[in-house]
Amino acid sequence: MRGVSSVDALRAHLLAARLAGPIATTRERSLVRYRLFAAGDPRALLGLEPEEDWPVARLVGLMARRCGVSPDPGHVSGPDRIDPERTIAALDVFAERLGRAARRRSPVLLGTGHPHRLLEFYAILARGLSAAGCHVLTPAQGRRIDMVTGFGVRPHTLRYVRGVALIRGTGVRPAADAPGAHSHSPLPVRVVLDAAAALGGPLPELVIGDHGWICGAGQLGFEAIGPADTDDPAVFVGEAEGKVRVAVPMDDSVLPEHYRPLARYVLNRSRLSR
């Protein structure tokens, strides 16, 4: 499988694509999310129910350790930064967990609140896991979910695209570059897991996703792994508190093609591509 063939090549790709190093996510945006998380705002909690208090200063310290952002509380503007070595280390653990799922032929669930950027990343993983004998779950296909948006409560539909769950506005024809709606909500993964349980079929032994998918599943006790940006403190708090298995620090808003080498890297590391 084509992709970055070495750690050095991966590091170079992360920096060139601005997935790590100086990233487009700004310090101002990250700090806004830290304040929302500290205040218990659901928009920043992503379905996580923290067991401890996480004031902004503590969040800055956590994000410095987990992502490599500046630990200086006086640094309040400009581009944020992710240490590529932390990204690589997390991708290696991510790959290890994929490999274990493949060896066990585990049922897995993949979902994204970032379909316009990350769908291809997850779809490559879904294909590799399916080829290895894993059951890629697709419960609640077509289910209506009423989502809170900036315009009030709006109906959405749960869809699976190439094995990856996402939501679409009801009656909305997806654009080629935006196959689904952006969402931070944990409601879709809750609906999916409830539907799987109601059907009496297998429940996922591994959930792979972002935003509300990773935090919502982790909060419910499912093993969850996935990427997170510097303005998603909930994912890293979930990892620190033991509810998220692997949080991979990376910019989650670069062009979709830049995530393909990462998907292929973890498939190669996990031996799923062989």
LUMMI-849056 format. One record per residue: residue number from 1; residue in three letters; chain; x, y negated, z of N, C-alpha, C in turn. Coordinates in steps of 0.2 Angstrom, whole numbers, plus 5000, padded with zeros to 4 digits. Layout:
N
   seq   type   mol   n_xx   n_yy   n_zz   ca_xx   ca_yy   ca_zz   c_xx   c_yy   c_zz
   NUM    ALA     A      X      Y      Z       X       Y       Z      X      Y      Z
...
! end
This chain:
274
   seq   type   mol   n_xx   n_yy   n_zz   ca_xx   ca_yy   ca_zz   c_xx   c_yy   c_zz
     1    MET     A   5004   5006   5000    5000    5000    5000   5004   4994   5000
     2    ARG     A   5003   4989   4995    5007    4983    4995   5006   4978   5001
     3    GLY     A   5011   4975   5003    5010    4970    5008   5017   4968   5011
     4    VAL     A   5018   4965   5016    5024    4963    5019   5027   4970   5021
     5    SER     A   5034   4971   5020    5037    4977    5021   5041   4978   5027
     6    SER     A   5042   4972   5030    5047    4972    5036   5044   4966   5041
     7    VAL     A   5047   4967   5047    5045    4962    5052   5048   4955   5049
     8    ASP     A   5054   4955   5046    5056    4948    5044   5052   4945   5038
     9    ALA     A   5049   4950   5034    5045    4947    5029   5038   4945   5032
    10    LEU     A   5036   4948   5037    5029    4946    5040   5030   4940   5043
    11    ARG     A   5036   4939   5047    5037    4932    5050   5037   4927   5045
    12    ALA     A   5041   4928   5039    5041    4923    5034   5034   4921   5032
    13    HIS     A   5030   4926   5031    5023    4925    5028   5019   4921   5033
    14    LEU     A   5019   4923   5040    5016    4919    5045   5017   4912   5044
    15    LEU     A   5024   4910   5044    5026    4903    5044   5024   4900   5037
    16    ALA     A   5025   4903   5032    5023    4900    5025   5016   4899   5024
    17    ALA     A   5012   4903   5027    5004    4903    5026   5001   4898   5032
    18    ARG     A   5006   4897   5037    5004    4893    5043   4998   4896   5047
    19    LEU     A   4999   4903   5047    4996    4907    5052   4999   4907   5058
    20    ALA     A   5005   4905   5059    5009    4904    5065   5014   4898   5063
    21    GLY     A   5018   4897   5069    5021    4890    5068   5017   4885   5069
    22    PRO     A   5018   4879   5066    5014    4873    5066   5007   4875   5062
    23    ILE     A   5002   4874   5065    4995    4877    5062   4991   4871   5061
    24    ALA     A   4985   4872   5057    4981    4866    5056   4976   4864   5062
    25    THR     A   4975   4869   5066    4971    4868    5072   4975   4863   5077
    26    THR     A   4971   4857   5078    4974    4852    5082   4974   4853   5090
    27    ARG     A   4979   4850   5093    4979    4850    5100   4972   4847   5103
    28    GLU     A   4970   4842   5100    4964    4838    5102   4958   4843   5102
    29    ARG     A   4957   4847   5096    4952    4852    5096   4952   4857   5101
    30    SER     A   4959   4860   5102    4960    4865    5107   4958   4863   5114
    31    LEU     A   4960   4857   5116    4958    4854    5122   4951   4853   5123
    32    VAL     A   4947   4851   5118    4940    4851    5119   4937   4857   5121
    33    ARG     A   4939   4863   5117    4937    4869    5119   4939   4872   5126
    34    TYR     A   4945   4870   5128    4947    4872    5135   4942   4868   5140
    35    ARG     A   4940   4862   5139    4936    4859    5143   4929   4862   5143
    36    LEU     A   4926   4864   5137    4920    4867    5137   4920   4874   5140
    37    PHE     A   4926   4877   5139    4926    4884    5143   4926   4883   5150
    38    ALA     A   4930   4878   5153    4931    4877    5160   4924   4875   5163
    39    ALA     A   4920   4872   5159    4913    4870    5161   4908   4875   5160
    40    GLY     A   4910   4881   5158    4905    4887    5157   4900   4886   5151
    41    ASP     A   4902   4882   5146    4898    4881    5140   4898   4887   5136
    42    PRO     A   4892   4890   5134    4892    4896    5130   4895   4895   5124
    43    ARG     A   4895   4889   5121    4899    4888    5114   4906   4890   5114
    44    ALA     A   4909   4890   5120    4916    4891    5121   4917   4898   5124
    45    LEU     A   4912   4901   5128    4913    4907    5132   4913   4913   5127
    46    LEU     A   4909   4912   5121    4909    4917    5116   4906   4924   5119
    47    GLY     A   4902   4924   5124    4899    4930    5127   4903   4932   5133
    48    LEU     A   4909   4929   5134    4913    4932    5140   4910   4929   5146
    49    GLU     A   4910   4933   5152    4908    4930    5158   4914   4931   5163
    50    PRO     A   4918   4925   5163    4924    4926    5167   4923   4928   5174
    51    GLU     A   4928   4932   5177    4928    4934    5184   4931   4928   5188
    52    GLU     A   4936   4924   5185    4939    4920    5189   4938   4913   5187
    53    ASP     A   4940   4908   5190    4940    4901    5188   4946   4899   5184
    54    TRP     A   4944   4896   5178    4949    4894    5173   4948   4886   5172
    55    PRO     A   4951   4882   5176    4952    4875    5175   4956   4874   5169
    56    VAL     A   4956   4868   5166    4959    4866    5160   4967   4868   5160
    57    ALA     A   4970   4865   5166    4977    4866    5167   4979   4874   5167
    58    ARG     A   4975   4878   5170    4976    4885    5170   4976   4888   5163
    59    LEU     A   4971   4886   5159    4970    4888    5152   4976   4886   5148
    60    VAL     A   4978   4880   5149    4984    4878    5145   4990   4882   5146
    61    GLY     A   4991   4884   5153    4996    4889    5154   4995   4895   5151
    62    LEU     A   4989   4898   5151    4988    4905    5148   4989   4904   5141
    63    MET     A   4987   4899   5138    4988    4899    5130   4995   4898   5128
    64    ALA     A   4999   4895   5133    5006    4894    5131   5009   4901   5132
    65    ARG     A   5007   4905   5137    5010    4911    5137   5008   4916   5132
    66    ARG     A   5002   4916   5130    4999    4921    5125   5000   4919   5118
    67    CYS     A   5000   4912   5117    5000    4910    5110   5007   4906   5108
    68    GLY     A   5010   4903   5113    5015    4899    5112   5014   4891   5111
    69    VAL     A   5008   4889   5113    5006    4882    5112   5011   4878   5118
    70    SER     A   5011   4872   5117    5015    4868    5122   5012   4868   5129
    71    PRO     A   5016   4870   5134    5013    4870    5141   5013   4863   5144
    72    ASP     A   5015   4858   5140    5015    4851    5143   5008   4848   5143
    73    PRO     A   5005   4847   5149    4998    4844    5150   4998   4837   5146
    74    GLY     A   5003   4834   5146    5004    4827    5143   5003   4828   5135
    75    HIS     A   5004   4834   5132    5004    4834    5125   4996   4835   5123
    76    VAL     A   4993   4830   5120    4986    4829    5119   4984   4828   5112
    77    SER     A   4989   4828   5108    4987    4826    5101   4992   4829   5096
    78    GLY     A   4990   4830   5090    4995    4833    5085   4993   4840   5083
    79    PRO     A   4997   4843   5079    4995    4850    5077   4997   4855   5083
    80    ASP     A   4993   4860   5083    4995    4865    5088   5000   4870   5085
    81    ARG     A   5003   4874   5090    5008    4879    5087   5007   4886   5090
    82    ILE     A   5008   4891   5086    5008    4898    5088   5015   4901   5087
    83    ASP     A   5017   4904   5092    5024    4907    5091   5023   4914   5087
    84    PRO     A   5027   4914   5081    5026    4920    5077   5028   4926   5080
    85    GLU     A   5032   4926   5085    5035    4932    5088   5029   4935   5092
    86    ARG     A   5025   4931   5095    5019    4933    5099   5014   4936   5094
    87    THR     A   5013   4933   5088    5008    4936    5084   5011   4943   5081
    88    ILE     A   5017   4944   5080    5020    4950    5078   5019   4955   5083
    89    ALA     A   5021   4954   5089    5020    4958    5095   5013   4961   5095
    90    ALA     A   5008   4956   5095    5001    4958    5096   4999   4962   5090
    91    LEU     A   5001   4960   5084    4999    4964    5078   5002   4972   5079
    92    ASP     A   5007   4972   5082    5010    4979    5083   5006   4983   5087
    93    VAL     A   5003   4980   5093    4999    4983    5097   4992   4985   5094
    94    PHE     A   4990   4980   5090    4984    4981    5086   4984   4987   5082
    95    ALA     A   4990   4988   5078    4991    4993    5074   4991   5000   5078
    96    GLU     A   4994   5000   5084    4994    5006    5088   4987   5008   5090
    97    ARG     A   4983   5003   5091    4976    5005    5093   4972   5008   5087
    98    LEU     A   4974   5005   5081    4971    5007    5075   4973   5015   5074
    99    GLY     A   4979   5016   5074    4982    5023    5073   4979   5028   5078
   100    ARG     A   4978   5026   5084    4974    5030    5089   4967   5032   5087
   101    ALA     A   4964   5026   5085    4957    5027    5082   4957   5032   5077
   102    ALA     A   4961   5032   5072    4962    5036    5066   4963   5043   5068
   103    ARG     A   4968   5044   5073    4969    5051    5075   4963   5054   5078
   104    ARG     A   4960   5050   5082    4954    5053    5085   4947   5053   5081
   105    ARG     A   4948   5050   5075    4942    5049    5071   4936   5046   5074
   106    SER     A   4938   5041   5078    4933    5037    5082   4928   5033   5078
   107    PRO     A   4922   5033   5080    4917    5028    5077   4920   5021   5079
   108    VAL     A   4919   5017   5074    4922    5010    5075   4917   5005   5072
   109    LEU     A   4917   4999   5074    4912    4994    5072   4917   4988   5071
   110    LEU     A   4915   4985   5065    4919    4979    5063   4914   4973   5062
   111    GLY     A   4915   4967   5064    4911    4961    5063   4914   4955   5064
   112    THR     A   4912   4950   5060    4915    4943    5060   4910   4937   5060
   113    GLY     A   4912   4932   5064    4909    4926    5064   4913   4921   5059
   114    HIS     A   4918   4924   5056    4922    4920    5051   4922   4923   5044
   115    PRO     A   4916   4925   5041    4916    4928    5035   4919   4925   5029
   116    HIS     A   4919   4918   5029    4922    4914    5024   4930   4915   5024
   117    ARG     A   4933   4917   5029    4940    4917    5029   4942   4924   5031
   118    LEU     A   4939   4928   5035    4942    4934    5038   4938   4941   5035
   119    LEU     A   4933   4940   5031    4930    4946    5028   4935   4951   5025
   120    GLU     A   4939   4948   5021    4944    4953    5017   4948   4957   5022
   121    PHE     A   4951   4953   5027    4955    4956    5032   4951   4962   5035
   122    TYR     A   4945   4961   5037    4942    4967    5040   4940   4972   5035
   123    ALA     A   4938   4970   5029    4936    4975    5024   4942   4980   5023
   124    ILE     A   4948   4977   5022    4953    4982    5021   4954   4987   5027
   125    LEU     A   4953   4984   5033    4954    4989    5039   4948   4994   5038
   126    ALA     A   4942   4992   5037    4937    4996    5037   4938   5002   5032
   127    ARG     A   4940   5000   5026    4942    5005    5021   4947   5010   5023
   128    GLY     A   4952   5007   5026    4958    5012    5029   4955   5017   5034
   129    LEU     A   4951   5014   5039    4949    5018    5044   4944   5023   5041
   130    SER     A   4940   5021   5037    4935    5026    5034   4939   5032   5030
   131    ALA     A   4944   5030   5026    4948    5035    5023   4951   5040   5028
   132    ALA     A   4953   5037   5034    4956    5042    5039   4951   5046   5043
   133    GLY     A   4945   5045   5041    4940    5050    5044   4936   5046   5050
   134    CYS     A   4937   5040   5051    4933    5036    5056   4926   5035   5053
   135    HIS     A   4921   5035   5058    4914    5033    5056   4914   5026   5057
   136    VAL     A   4913   5022   5051    4912    5015    5051   4905   5013   5052
   137    LEU     A   4903   5011   5058    4896    5010    5060   4892   5004   5056
   138    THR     A   4886   5005   5055    4882    5000    5052   4875   4999   5054
   139    PRO     A   4874   5000   5061    4867    4999    5063   4864   4992   5063
   140    ALA     A   4858   4992   5063    4854    4986    5063   4854   4982   5056
   141    GLN     A   4856   4985   5051    4856    4982    5044   4850   4979   5043
   142    GLY     A   4850   4972   5041    4844    4969    5039   4840   4966   5045
   143    ARG     A   4842   4967   5051    4839    4965    5057   4838   4957   5057
   144    ARG     A   4833   4954   5059    4832    4947    5060   4835   4945   5067
   145    ILE     A   4839   4940   5067    4842    4937    5073   4841   4930   5073
   146    ASP     A   4837   4927   5078    4836    4920    5079   4842   4917   5082
   147    MET     A   4845   4913   5079    4852    4910    5081   4851   4902   5083
   148    VAL     A   4854   4900   5088    4854    4893    5090   4859   4890   5086
   149    THR     A   4857   4885   5082    4862    4881    5078   4862   4874   5080
   150    GLY     A   4866   4869   5076    4865    4862    5078   4859   4859   5075
   151    PHE     A   4855   4863   5072    4848    4861    5069   4842   4864   5073
   152    GLY     A   4844   4867   5079    4839    4871    5082   4839   4878   5081
   153    VAL     A   4834   4882   5083    4834    4889    5082   4832   4891   5075
   154    ARG     A   4837   4895   5071    4836    4896    5064   4836   4904   5063
   155    PRO     A   4832   4907   5059    4832    4914    5058   4838   4916   5054
   156    HIS     A   4841   4921   5055    4847    4924    5052   4846   4932   5051
   157    THR     A   4849   4935   5046    4849    4942    5045   4856   4945   5046
   158    LEU     A   4856   4951   5049    4862    4954    5050   4863   4958   5043
   159    ARG     A   4869   4958   5041    4871    4961    5035   4878   4965   5035
   160    TYR     A   4879   4970   5032    4886    4973    5031   4888   4972   5024
   161    VAL     A   4894   4969   5024    4898    4969    5017   4904   4973   5018
   162    ARG     A   4905   4978   5014    4910    4982    5014   4912   4985   5021
   163    GLY     A   4907   4986   5024    4908    4989    5031   4909   4984   5037
   164    VAL     A   4908   4978   5035    4909    4973    5040   4903   4969   5041
   165    ALA     A   4901   4969   5048    4895    4965    5050   4896   4958   5050
   166    LEU     A   4890   4954   5047    4890    4947    5047   4883   4945   5047
   167    ILE     A   4882   4938   5048    4875    4936    5048   4874   4931   5042
   168    ARG     A   4868   4930   5040    4867    4926    5034   4860   4922   5036
   169    GLY     A   4860   4916   5034    4854    4912    5035   4848   4915   5031
   170    THR     A   4842   4916   5034    4837    4919    5030   4835   4915   5024
   171    GLY     A   4834   4919   5019    4833    4915    5013   4838   4911   5009
   172    VAL     A   4844   4912   5012    4850    4909    5009   4854   4913   5005
   173    ARG     A   4855   4911   4999    4859    4916    4994   4867   4914   4996
   174    PRO     A   4870   4919   4997    4877    4918    4999   4882   4916   4993
   175    ALA     A   4886   4911   4995    4891    4908    4990   4896   4913   4989
   176    ALA     A   4900   4914   4984    4905    4918    4983   4911   4917   4988
   177    ASP     A   4912   4911   4990    4917    4910    4995   4914   4909   5002
   178    ALA     A   4908   4910   5003    4905    4910    5010   4899   4915   5010
   179    PRO     A   4901   4922   5011    4896    4927    5011   4892   4928   5017
   180    GLY     A   4893   4924   5022    4889    4924    5028   4890   4917   5032
   181    ALA     A   4887   4917   5037    4887    4911    5041   4893   4911   5047
   182    HIS     A   4896   4905   5048    4901    4905    5053   4897   4905   5060
   183    SER     A   4899   4909   5065    4896    4909    5071   4901   4911   5077
   184    HIS     A   4899   4908   5083    4903    4910    5089   4899   4914   5093
   185    SER     A   4893   4916   5091    4888    4919    5096   4889   4926   5097
   186    PRO     A   4888   4929   5103    4889    4936    5104   4882   4940   5103
   187    LEU     A   4877   4936   5101    4871    4939    5100   4871   4945   5095
   188    PRO     A   4874   4943   5089    4874    4949    5084   4877   4955   5086
   189    VAL     A   4883   4955   5090    4886    4961    5092   4881   4965   5097
   190    ARG     A   4878   4961   5101    4873    4964    5106   4867   4967   5103
   191    VAL     A   4865   4964   5097    4859    4967    5093   4862   4974   5090
   192    VAL     A   4868   4974   5087    4870    4980    5084   4871   4985   5089
   193    LEU     A   4874   4984   5095    4875    4989    5100   4869   4992   5103
   194    ASP     A   4864   4987   5104    4858    4990    5106   4854   4994   5101
   195    ALA     A   4855   4992   5095    4852    4996    5090   4855   5003   5089
   196    ALA     A   4862   5003   5090    4865    5010    5090   4863   5014   5095
   197    ALA     A   4862   5011   5101    4860    5015    5107   4853   5018   5106
   198    ALA     A   4849   5013   5104    4842    5015    5103   4841   5021   5098
   199    LEU     A   4845   5021   5093    4845    5027    5088   4848   5033   5090
   200    GLY     A   4851   5033   5096    4854    5039    5099   4860   5041   5095
   201    GLY     A   4863   5037   5090    4869    5039    5087   4875   5037   5090
   202    PRO     A   4881   5038   5087    4887    5036    5090   4888   5029   5092
   203    LEU     A   4891   5027   5098    4893    5021    5099   4900   5020   5098
   204    PRO     A   4902   5014   5096    4909    5013    5094   4914   5014   5100
   205    GLU     A   4919   5017   5098    4925    5018    5103   4930   5012   5102
   206    LEU     A   4929   5008   5097    4933    5003    5095   4929   4998   5092
   207    VAL     A   4929   4991   5094    4926    4986    5090   4932   4981   5088
   208    ILE     A   4931   4979   5082    4936    4975    5079   4933   4969   5076
   209    GLY     A   4935   4963   5079    4931    4957    5077   4934   4951   5080
   210    ASP     A   4931   4945   5079    4933    4939    5082   4927   4935   5085
   211    HIS     A   4928   4930   5088    4923    4926    5091   4918   4930   5096
   212    GLY     A   4912   4929   5095    4907    4933    5099   4907   4940   5098
   213    TRP     A   4910   4943   5092    4910    4950    5092   4915   4953   5096
   214    ILE     A   4921   4950   5097    4926    4953    5101   4925   4952   5109
   215    CYS     A   4922   4946   5110    4921    4944    5117   4914   4947   5120
   216    GLY     A   4909   4947   5115    4903    4950    5117   4904   4958   5118
   217    ALA     A   4907   4961   5114    4908    4968    5115   4913   4970   5121
   218    GLY     A   4918   4966   5122    4922    4967    5128   4919   4966   5134
   219    GLN     A   4914   4961   5134    4910    4960    5140   4906   4966   5142
   220    LEU     A   4904   4969   5137    4899    4975    5138   4903   4981   5139
   221    GLY     A   4910   4981   5140    4914    4987    5141   4916   4991   5136
   222    PHE     A   4916   4988   5129    4918    4992    5124   4925   4989   5122
   223    GLU     A   4930   4994   5120    4937    4992    5119   4936   4987   5112
   224    ALA     A   4939   4981   5113    4939    4977    5108   4945   4973   5106
   225    ILE     A   4947   4973   5100    4953    4970    5097   4951   4965   5092
   226    GLY     A   4956   4960   5091    4955    4955    5085   4959   4949   5086
   227    PRO     A   4958   4945   5080    4962    4939    5080   4959   4933   5084
   228    ALA     A   4963   4928   5086    4960    4922    5089   4964   4916   5088
   229    ASP     A   4961   4910   5087    4965    4904    5086   4966   4901   5093
   230    THR     A   4970   4895   5093    4972    4892    5099   4966   4888   5102
   231    ASP     A   4960   4887   5098    4954    4884    5101   4949   4889   5103
   232    ASP     A   4951   4896   5104    4947    4901    5106   4950   4904   5113
   233    PRO     A   4950   4900   5118    4953    4902    5124   4949   4908   5127
   234    ALA     A   4943   4909   5126    4939    4915    5128   4942   4922   5127
   235    VAL     A   4944   4922   5121    4947    4929    5119   4954   4930   5123
   236    PHE     A   4958   4925   5124    4964    4926    5128   4962   4927   5136
   237    VAL     A   4957   4924   5138    4955    4925    5145   4952   4932   5146
   238    GLY     A   4948   4934   5141    4946    4941    5141   4952   4946   5141
   239    GLU     A   4957   4945   5137    4963    4949    5137   4966   4949   5144
   240    ALA     A   4967   4943   5147    4970    4942    5154   4966   4946   5159
   241    GLU     A   4959   4946   5158    4955    4949    5163   4954   4956   5162
   242    GLY     A   4956   4959   5156    4956    4966    5155   4949   4968   5151
   243    LYS     A   4946   4963   5148    4940    4964    5145   4941   4965   5137
   244    VAL     A   4946   4962   5135    4948    4962    5128   4955   4966   5128
   245    ARG     A   4955   4971   5123    4961    4975    5123   4967   4972   5120
   246    VAL     A   4966   4969   5114    4971    4965    5110   4969   4959   5107
   247    ALA     A   4972   4953   5109    4970    4947    5106   4976   4945   5102
   248    VAL     A   4976   4944   5095    4981    4942    5091   4981   4935   5089
   249    PRO     A   4986   4931   5092    4986    4924    5090   4987   4922   5083
   250    MET     A   4983   4919   5080    4984    4916    5073   4979   4911   5071
   251    ASP     A   4981   4907   5066    4976    4902    5064   4970   4906   5060
   252    ASP     A   4964   4905   5062    4959    4909    5059   4955   4905   5053
   253    SER     A   4958   4900   5050    4955    4896    5045   4959   4895   5039
   254    VAL     A   4964   4899   5038    4968    4898    5032   4964   4902   5026
   255    LEU     A   4967   4901   5020    4964    4904    5014   4964   4912   5015
   256    PRO     A   4958   4915   5013    4957    4922    5014   4963   4927   5012
   257    GLU     A   4966   4925   5006    4971    4929    5003   4977   4930   5008
   258    HIS     A   4978   4925   5012    4984    4925    5017   4983   4930   5022
   259    TYR     A   4977   4933   5023    4976    4938    5029   4977   4945   5026
   260    ARG     A   4977   4946   5019    4978    4953    5016   4985   4956   5018
   261    PRO     A   4990   4952   5018    4996    4955    5020   4996   4957   5027
   262    LEU     A   4993   4954   5032    4992    4956    5039   4988   4962   5039
   263    ALA     A   4983   4963   5036    4979    4969    5036   4983   4975   5034
   264    ARG     A   4987   4974   5028    4991    4979    5025   4997   4981   5030
   265    TYR     A   4999   4976   5033    5005    4977    5038   5003   4982   5044
   266    VAL     A   4997   4980   5047    4994    4985    5052   4992   4991   5050
   267    LEU     A   4990   4992   5044    4988    4999    5041   4995   5003   5040
   268    ASN     A   5000   5000   5038    5006    5003    5037   5009   5005   5044
   269    ARG     A   5009   5000   5048    5012    5002    5055   5008   5008   5058
   270    SER     A   5001   5008   5057    4997    5013    5060   4997   5019   5056
   271    ARG     A   5001   5019   5050    5001    5025    5046   4994   5027   5043
   272    LEU     A   4989   5022   5043    4983    5023    5040   4983   5023   5032
   273    SER     A   4989   5020   5030    4989    5019    5022   4992   5025   5019
   274    ARG     A   4994   5030   5023    4998    5036    5020   4993   5042   5019
! end
